[in-house]
Each structure stands twice: as C-alpha cells, then as structure tokens.
Amino acid sequence: MADDKLTANEIASVLNDRAPDAKCSYCGHKTLFIVQDRPDNVMPYGMNVWNELAKAMPVYVVLCTNCGHLHTFSKVFLDSLHDHRKQK
C-alpha cells in the first residue's frame, strides 16, 4: 500500500480506533477536520531543514475547527495501521 492514499473516512476511522476521545492538544476542542485526504504534504526533518539533503516525511494533516491548530500524522504509520485492521 506504499503509494495508495487513504480516504478522509479511512484516516478518521484509524484515528478514532486509536484515540476515541481525541481532542486538540492546544485548546481541547473535540471537533477535528481532515485537511486533505492525500499525503501530498511533507514535513521536513533533520538537523537543518534548509539543507538540500534534508529528508521529508509524508504526513496527513488534521485541523482543529476551533483554534486552527494543525496536527500531523505519519502517512507510513497510519497506512500500516489501516493495513493491519484490514487483515483481521
């Protein structure tokens, strides 16, 4: 499933299974919105994000509908959780 993309409903389902009482880590609001269901967004990681050699991690982005705080979730991790759930 490396190149497949989870839908917004699949992302929500995986997250709800792992954290059914999830809320915004900034304001505590309980309504979160999946910004996009395609992992086109990447989050740089490494010592120097401006370095040409910096790595990038594909992420799914979730937005708090109260304060706008963005939550990022690893695409690789959520995809593997989804695959594991389908195998059961």
C-alpha positions in Angstrom: 0.0 0.0 0.0 3.1 2.3 -0.2 1.7 4.5 -3.0 -2.0 4.2 -2.1 -3.8 7.0 -0.3 -6.3 6.6 2.5 -9.5 8.5 2.1 -10.6 11.0 4.7 -13.0 8.4 6.2 -10.3 5.8 6.4 -8.0 8.3 8.2 -10.7 9.2 10.6 -11.5 5.6 11.3 -7.9 4.7 12.1 -7.5 7.7 14.3 -10.8 7.1 16.1 -9.8 3.4 16.8 -6.5 4.5 18.3 -7.8 7.6 20.2 -11.6 7.6 20.5 -11.5 10.6 22.9 -9.1 12.6 20.8 -9.2 16.4 21.1 -7.0 19.3 20.1 -3.7 19.3 22.0 -3.8 23.1 22.1 -7.3 24.1 23.0 -9.0 20.9 23.9 -11.7 21.2 21.3 -13.2 17.8 20.2 -14.0 18.6 16.5 -11.1 18.0 14.1 -11.2 18.2 10.3 -9.0 16.3 7.9 -7.5 19.0 5.8 -6.8 16.7 2.8 -7.1 13.0 2.2 -3.9 13.0 0.0 -0.5 12.8 1.7 1.0 15.5 -0.7 2.1 17.4 2.4 5.5 16.6 3.8 7.2 17.6 7.0 10.9 18.2 6.9 13.0 16.5 9.5 16.7 16.5 10.3 19.2 19.0 11.8 18.8 21.6 9.1 15.6 21.8 7.2 17.1 24.3 4.7 19.9 21.8 3.8 19.4 20.3 0.4 20.0 16.9 1.9 17.2 17.3 4.5 14.7 14.4 4.4 10.9 14.7 4.1 8.2 12.6 5.7 4.8 12.3 4.1 2.0 13.3 6.5 -1.7 13.5 6.8 -2.9 16.9 8.2 -5.8 17.3 10.7 -7.1 20.8 11.7 -8.8 21.9 14.9 -12.0 23.6 13.9 -11.9 25.9 17.0 -8.3 27.3 17.0 -6.8 26.2 13.7 -4.0 24.2 15.3 -2.6 21.7 12.8 -1.9 18.1 13.8 0.3 16.0 11.6 0.3 12.2 11.4 2.8 10.0 9.7 1.4 8.6 6.5 3.5 5.4 6.8 2.3 4.7 10.3 -1.4 5.3 9.6 -1.3 3.3 6.4 0.3 0.4 8.2 -2.4 0.6 11.0 -5.1 0.6 8.3 -3.5 -2.4 6.5 -3.3 -4.3 9.8 -7.0 -3.6 10.5 -8.0 -4.9 7.0 -6.1 -8.2 7.6 -8.1 -9.0 10.8 
